[in-house]
Amino acid sequence: MSSIRLFILGSLDERGPMHGHQLRLLAEQEHVNLWTDITVGALYGAIKRLAAEGLIVETRVEREGAYPERQVWQISEAGRESLRSMRLDGLRAIVIKPDPFDLALTKLDTDRLDHLPDTIQGRIQTLQAMIADTESHRIHVDKYLTKAEKFVMRHKTERLRAEVAWHNDLLQQLPDIIADERARKDTPDD
C-alpha cells in the first residue's frame, strides 16, 4: 500500500482537479510528512507514475503570470477503483516495521556490555524528546486539523509511549541480559 498514491488519488477525488504544486501545498498544509511516510518532494514522481498507469489524467494545462505551464490532473475511473481498494487496504493493513535495534540487541559486543545501560537510557531520552516534539507540534497545528487528523496525530505519540515503556522494561532486564551474554562468551562452542 502506497501512502503517496492514496494521498494523491484521495485528494483529487475529494477536491477535484489540481496541478502538482497545488497537491504539494495541500500536503504541506495537512502536514502529511509528520504523520505518514510521505515525502512531499516525491509527489511529482508519483504523479507521473499514476498518469502512466492511467489512474489520473491531464484535464488541461494552466499558466499563471510568469510561472511555467502546469498540468492539471484529475482522477480517472480506474483511479477511483484503485482508490477504493487502497482505502480498504489502508484500513486493514497493520504495518510494524522491524527495528534494526532488535537485531543489534541480539548481536551485542561483549567487550562493551558495560556501556549498554547508558545507550538504552539515551534511547529513552531520545524517544521522550520525540514525544515532546510531537505533542508540541500537534498542539500548534491542532486548529488546522480535522477530527480524524487529530486522532491520527495521537497515534504516533501513543506508539512512541509504547516504545518508552518497552525500553524501560528492557532497562530493568539488562542485568540478566548482560549476565547471559557474558556467560555465553565464556562458554566455548561445541
Secondary structure by P-SEA (a helix, b strand, c coil): ccaaaaaaaaaaaacccccaaaaaaaaaaacccccccccccaaaaaaaaaaaacccccccccccccccbbbbbbbcaaaaaaaaaaaaaaacbbbbcccaaaaaaaacccccccaaaaaaaaaaaaaaaaaaaaaaaaaaacccccaaaaaaaaaaaaaaaaaaaaaaaaaaaaaaaaaaaaaaaacccc
